[in-house]
Amino acid sequence: MTELKLPLDFERLPEFWQLKEALWAERLKQPTPEPPTSDEAQAKFCEGMAILLWVRLWVVLGYLARVTSRPGWLNEMGVRQLNGGVLWQLDCPPVEMLVRGTLLRRLDDTSTRPSPGAIAPAEPRPGDSPVPAGEGYLCELFSKTNGHLSGTFLTKEERGNRRSLAERSKHMIAAEAKQQGFLLPPETFRTRTGDVMDKTAVERSMVLIITLDRLLKRGQRHTGTFTQGLVADADWVVRNTPQEHLAQFYKWLGERQDHPATPKSAEDVLRDWDATVRVARTMEGF
């Protein structure tokens, strides 16, 4: 079972004090109860409500983090759960109170929207955008303490292993590419324009295909699946993509091999190369 992390000293954090003050200010707007209550009783009420709101927010965000893979994001569904899941005695809805208490930030407020680095999971990736801009609310404190709840969360070691897979396997892949090249009929190796590939183009195209297979955990490819179209697509990519950019793309793809949006085969990657590499380039910065 994945643990939900709640700061042990959350009742001493600035956000908790500001939430209590916001509750106190809203409480003062309500009609005076009969009989009148003391300031001490009012303070205890506000503290209890602040604890209830905080814990309830943490539970809702915990469920959402598993569903959306965006820890700290409170979407429309979460807003309904939070506003409808608390016995409330104030006119101001619970979510709005959490905004006033600075525990939540509206994502459509550009003056308070945090930078991508501040809202990424525990191990932020360059260029990641964990929440859709302008949609819902964000709890930065939750995203920093509960990034592990994301469905796509990787430890530092796991990320390192995945991102280095292509580099660590390059000699083995090169040997397999050369061997497979000799097993295929010569007519397989033609460019998109119909020209016959030279030895270097053959090897580089085969290396690209086999590397994509390894990154996507496809295992060793059967000789019959190296089609002329697949090889021509690989040749076009190799000719039009700098090697350093391919190396960055391999890191990006290896890290995200299990993501539902990731292409599942070399054919898929190469068929939609421009769109796929555009996403990788944005996220990796190459």
Secondary structure as UniProt FT lines:
FT   TURN            8..9
FT   HELIX           10..12
FT   HELIX           14..29
FT   HELIX           39..68
FT   TURN            71..72
FT   STRAND          73..74
FT   HELIX           76..84
FT   HELIX           94..100
FT   TURN            101..102
FT   STRAND          105..106
FT   TURN            107..108
FT   TURN            110..112
FT   HELIX           116..119
FT   TURN            126..127
FT   TURN            133..134
FT   STRAND          137..138
FT   HELIX           140..145
FT   HELIX           147..149
FT   TURN            151..152
FT   HELIX           156..163
FT   HELIX           165..183
FT   HELIX           186..188
FT   TURN            192..193
FT   HELIX           199..215
FT   TURN            216..217
FT   HELIX           223..225
FT   HELIX           228..240
FT   HELIX           243..255
FT   TURN            256..258
FT   TURN            260..261
FT   HELIX           266..271
FT   HELIX           273..284
//
